[in-house]
Amino acid sequence: MKVLAYSENNKFVRDVESILKQSHDLQWKVTIDYRACVFELGNMCKDDIFIIDCCPENFRDLGELKALFTTVKHNAGILPVIPEIESPELYAVLPYELLFYIPRNNLINGLLPAIIFASSCHLFRFPQVDRYQYDEKVIWKAIERHGGASQLSKRHKEIIASVVEGMSNEEIGDKLCIAVGTVKWYLTKIYKALNITNRSQIGHALMTS
């Protein structure tokens, strides 16, 4: 598995390099060169990981960030690092299918666990690609490990696993033979139990449990 990290922020680059040096199992490269990044992306495969610093101030134009996501074209898993302060402009650029991310303020302690956890259950996969190629046992263990799991029924956990798999509410309803409204009702309780506000945060909640 190869790891490519890109940022135009020198501190971010130094931090990521120091973290990745701790692992002897990864082939990795960190770059601040946009063209070099685009070239490397063309050589990546679906088992590789692209770490991208999504802080808007690091891009002259958010169109460049969007172009990088387009360049990936599902070739690699995407692990975005997002700023602590929410940016509506940034979320308008991020692919809506992404189910996993890491906050910038948790980079030092969270990056290697995020790589290991996300790669094991494909949390950063786009759902229409390799949808069923994830380790269900890993996801269920993460659900059970989360402190809020004690409040959840087996059906709640089935819905969490389906969300991580990338299913829409309609697909979850078809799979479990329940109405879409019922799926939404279950999700409301799941968000409360995991202390989150939307489905895009489920992967991160499980990883940090």
C-alpha positions in Angstrom: 0.0 0.0 0.0 1.3 3.4 -1.0 0.5 6.7 0.8 0.6 10.1 -1.0 0.1 13.2 1.0 -0.3 16.7 -0.5 -0.3 20.2 1.1 0.9 23.6 0.3 1.6 24.2 4.0 5.2 23.4 5.1 4.2 22.7 8.7 1.6 20.2 7.6 4.2 18.5 5.3 6.7 18.2 8.2 4.1 16.8 10.6 2.9 14.2 8.1 6.5 13.2 7.3 7.3 12.7 10.9 4.2 10.6 11.4 4.7 8.4 8.4 8.3 7.7 9.3 7.0 5.9 12.4 5.6 3.1 10.1 8.0 0.7 8.4 5.1 -1.0 6.4 4.1 2.0 4.3 5.6 3.3 1.1 4.9 7.0 1.2 5.6 10.4 -0.4 4.7 13.9 0.8 4.7 16.7 -1.7 4.0 20.4 -1.9 4.2 20.4 -5.7 0.7 20.4 -7.3 1.9 19.0 -10.6 4.0 16.3 -8.9 0.9 15.4 -6.9 -1.3 15.1 -10.1 1.4 12.9 -11.6 1.7 10.6 -8.6 -2.1 10.2 -8.4 -2.1 8.8 -11.9 0.1 5.9 -10.7 -2.0 5.0 -7.6 -4.3 2.0 -7.3 -7.4 1.3 -5.3 -5.5 0.0 -2.3 -3.5 3.2 -2.0 -4.3 6.2 0.2 -4.3 9.9 -0.8 -4.0 12.2 2.2 -5.0 15.8 1.3 -4.8 18.9 3.4 -8.2 20.5 2.7 -7.6 23.8 4.5 -8.9 26.4 2.0 -6.1 28.9 2.8 -3.6 26.4 1.3 -5.2 26.7 -2.1 -5.1 29.7 -4.3 -8.3 28.5 -5.8 -10.6 25.8 -4.4 -11.1 24.7 -8.0 -7.6 23.2 -7.7 -8.8 21.1 -4.7 -11.8 19.9 -6.7 -9.6 19.1 -9.6 -7.5 16.8 -7.4 -10.6 14.9 -6.3 -11.5 14.5 -10.0 -8.0 13.3 -10.8 -8.2 10.5 -8.3 -11.1 9.0 -10.3 -11.7 6.3 -7.7 -8.1 5.1 -8.1 -7.2 5.5 -4.5 -8.8 5.9 -1.1 -9.1 9.6 -0.1 -8.4 10.6 3.5 -9.0 14.4 3.7 -7.7 16.4 6.6 -10.2 19.2 7.3 -9.7 22.5 9.3 -11.1 22.9 12.8 -13.3 25.8 11.7 -16.1 24.6 9.3 -16.0 26.1 5.9 -19.1 26.1 3.7 -17.0 26.7 0.7 -14.8 23.7 1.4 -17.8 21.3 2.0 -19.2 22.5 -1.4 -16.0 21.2 -3.0 -15.6 17.9 -1.1 -17.2 14.9 -2.8 -20.5 14.3 -0.9 -19.8 10.5 -0.9 -16.8 10.8 1.5 -17.6 9.0 4.7 -14.3 9.5 6.5 -12.0 12.4 7.4 -9.6 13.5 10.1 -9.6 16.9 11.9 -6.5 19.0 11.5 -6.1 19.3 15.2 -6.0 15.5 15.6 -3.4 14.9 12.9 -0.4 14.0 15.1 -2.2 11.4 17.2 -4.8 10.4 14.7 -3.3 9.9 11.3 -1.7 6.5 11.6 -4.7 5.0 13.4 -6.9 6.6 10.7 -4.9 5.0 7.9 -5.0 1.6 9.5 -8.7 1.7 10.4 -9.9 3.3 7.2 -8.0 1.0 5.0 -9.2 -2.1 6.8 -12.9 -1.3 6.2 -12.6 1.0 3.2 -14.3 3.9 4.9 -12.9 6.4 2.5 -14.1 4.5 -0.6 -16.6 6.1 -2.8 -19.7 3.9 -2.3 -20.3 3.1 -6.0 -16.8 1.5 -6.2 -16.0 -1.7 -4.4 -19.0 -1.3 -2.3 -18.9 -4.7 -0.7 -15.1 -5.0 -0.4 -14.8 -4.0 3.3 -14.2 -6.0 6.4 -17.6 -6.3 8.2 -15.9 -7.7 11.3 -13.8 -4.6 11.7 -16.8 -2.3 11.5 -18.8 -4.4 14.0 -15.9 -4.4 16.4 -15.6 -0.6 16.1 -19.4 -0.3 16.8 -19.2 -2.5 19.9 -16.1 -0.6 21.1 -17.9 2.8 20.9 -19.2 3.9 24.3 -22.5 4.9 22.8 -23.1 1.4 21.4 -24.7 0.2 24.7 -27.7 2.4 23.8 -28.2 0.8 20.4 -30.1 -2.3 19.3 -28.9 -4.8 16.7 -31.0 -3.0 14.1 -29.3 0.3 14.9 -25.9 -1.4 14.4 -27.0 -2.9 11.1 -27.9 0.6 9.9 -24.5 2.0 11.0 -22.7 -0.8 9.1 -24.9 -0.1 6.0 -24.1 3.6 6.2 -20.4 2.8 6.4 -20.8 0.5 3.4 -22.1 3.6 1.5 -25.8 2.8 1.2 -28.4 5.5 0.9 -31.5 5.6 3.1 -33.5 4.0 0.3 -31.1 1.2 -0.1 -30.9 0.5 3.6 -34.7 0.4 3.7 -34.8 -2.1 0.9 -32.0 -4.2 2.5 -33.7 -4.3 5.9 -37.3 -4.3 4.7 -38.2 -1.1 6.5 -39.6 2.3 5.3 -37.2 5.2 4.6 -38.9 7.2 7.3 -38.0 4.4 9.8 -34.4 4.5 8.6 -34.2 8.2 9.3 -35.8 7.6 12.7 -33.1 5.1 13.6 -30.4 7.4 12.3 -31.6 10.2 14.6 -31.0 7.9 17.6 -27.7 6.8 16.2 -26.5 10.4 15.9 -27.4 11.1 19.5 -25.8 7.9 20.8 -22.5 8.6 18.9 -22.6 12.3 19.8 -22.6 13.4 16.1 -24.9 15.4 13.9 -24.9 13.7 10.5 -24.0 10.4 8.6 -20.7 11.8 7.3 -19.3 11.8 10.8 -20.1 8.1 11.6 -16.7 6.8 10.3 -14.7 9.3 12.3 -16.8 8.6 15.4 -16.0 4.9 15.1 -12.3 5.4 14.5 -11.9 7.7 17.6 -13.9 5.4 19.9 
